[in-house]
Amino acid sequence: MNDPQGNRALCFREAMAHVCSPRLPDAPIWIVCTVDAVVDGGDHKIVTGSVDDAWHCEANPLTYHRRVFGTHSPS
């Protein structure tokens, strides 16, 4: 099979094939939740939920520091 996103994406599709929810193909983690509550937060909504299933792979985390997105790396 031709997998342009690499083995990680293929592994992800296989691991989460039983779930019929939209997901980002390159996300290093994916969580399936049941919504418990939606609370008014002024100009936005706060959604809380219970985790039903989760999956992750080895990847550098996405961080936001000093107005820049990046990843942590050992120093």
C-alpha positions in Angstrom: 0.0 0.0 0.0 1.3 3.5 -0.9 1.3 5.5 2.4 2.4 9.1 1.6 2.3 10.0 5.3 4.6 7.2 6.5 4.2 4.3 8.8 2.9 6.4 11.7 -0.3 7.4 9.7 -0.9 3.8 8.7 -0.5 2.5 12.2 -2.8 5.3 13.4 -5.5 4.3 10.9 -5.3 0.7 11.9 -5.4 1.5 15.7 -8.5 3.8 15.4 -10.4 2.0 12.6 -13.3 1.2 15.0 -14.0 4.9 15.6 -16.1 6.8 13.1 -15.0 10.4 14.1 -13.1 13.0 12.1 -9.4 13.3 12.9 -6.3 15.1 11.7 -4.1 12.6 9.8 -0.8 13.9 11.3 -1.9 14.3 14.9 0.4 12.4 17.2 -2.5 11.8 19.7 -6.1 11.2 19.2 -8.8 11.0 22.0 -12.4 9.8 21.7 -14.6 11.5 24.3 -18.3 11.6 25.4 -19.4 15.1 26.1 -20.4 15.5 29.8 -21.2 19.2 29.8 -21.1 22.4 27.8 -20.8 25.5 30.0 -21.1 29.1 28.8 -17.7 30.8 29.1 -18.7 34.3 28.0 -17.6 34.7 24.4 -16.9 30.9 24.1 -18.0 27.6 25.4 -16.2 25.2 27.8 -16.7 21.6 26.9 -15.9 18.8 29.4 -15.9 15.1 28.5 -15.1 11.6 29.6 -12.3 9.8 27.6 -13.7 6.7 26.0 -10.5 5.7 24.0 -7.1 7.2 23.2 -4.2 6.5 21.0 -0.7 8.1 20.6 2.5 7.5 18.8 6.1 8.6 19.3 6.4 12.2 18.2 7.8 15.5 19.4 5.2 17.6 21.2 3.9 20.8 19.6 4.6 23.8 21.9 3.9 27.5 21.9 6.6 29.6 23.6 7.3 33.3 23.2 4.7 33.6 20.4 6.3 30.8 18.4 5.1 27.3 17.6 7.7 24.6 17.8 8.8 21.4 19.6 10.9 20.6 22.6 14.3 19.2 22.1 17.0 18.0 24.5 19.6 20.6 25.3 
